């Protein structure tokens, strides 16, 4: 009986790990599709559009930190950061 309980425990742990990995894969696939759509949108444009585009903004920026000393920090989804003093 102890061996059965141990096998059930190991199976449950393995199944939980599998489910977590599958959820991560689905999330990465979703992000890949969004990124590919963004790339296709950029490729489809013939000129550089300098107007604000909230869709483009939301696809590229994680957050912006505004500091008291007129310093801004832009954090992008690709992991890069830009600091600007105004």
ROVEX-338673 format. One line per 5 residues: number of its first residue (from 1); their letters; for each residue x, y, z of C-alpha. Coordinates in steps of 0.25 Angstrom, whole numbers. Example, Ala and Ser with C-alpha at 12.3 -4.5 7.8 and 13.67 -1.06 7.14 Angstrom:
2
1> AS> 49:-18:31  55:-4:29 $
***
This chain:
86
1> XXXXX> 0:0:0  11:10:3  17:7:-10  4:11:-17  3:23:-9 $
6> XXXXX> 17:27:-13  14:25:-27  1:33:-27  9:44:-20  20:44:-31 $
11> XXXXX> 10:43:-42  2:55:-36  15:63:-35  19:60:-49  5:63:-55 $
16> XXXXX> 5:77:-47  19:80:-53  14:75:-67  2:84:-66  11:96:-62 $
21> XXXXX> 20:94:-74  8:93:-83  2:106:-78  16:113:-80  17:107:-94 $
26> XXXXX> 3:113:-97  6:126:-92  19:127:-100  12:123:-113  2:134:-110 $
31> XXXXX> 13:144:-108  20:139:-121  7:141:-129  6:155:-123  20:158:-127 $
36> XXXXX> 19:152:-141  6:161:-143  14:173:-138  26:170:-148  16:168:-159 $
41> XXXXX> 9:181:-156  23:188:-156  27:182:-169  14:186:-176  16:201:-173 $
46> XXXXX> 24:208:-184  27:221:-176  30:224:-162  18:228:-154  21:238:-143 $
51> XXXXX> 7:239:-138  4:232:-125  -1:218:-126  -7:212:-113  -6:198:-119 $
56> XXXXX> 8:199:-123  11:205:-109  4:194:-102  12:184:-110  25:189:-107 $
61> XXXXX> 25:196:-93  24:189:-79  24:202:-71  30:216:-70  35:221:-57 $
66> XXXXX> 35:236:-55  44:242:-44  44:256:-37  57:260:-44  51:260:-58 $
71> XXXXX> 57:247:-61  48:236:-68  51:221:-69  45:213:-80  44:198:-78 $
76> XXXXX> 42:190:-91  36:176:-92  49:171:-99  56:174:-86  63:187:-90 $
81> XXXXX> 62:200:-82  64:214:-87  67:226:-77  63:240:-82  66:253:-74 $
86> X> 56:264:-78 $
***
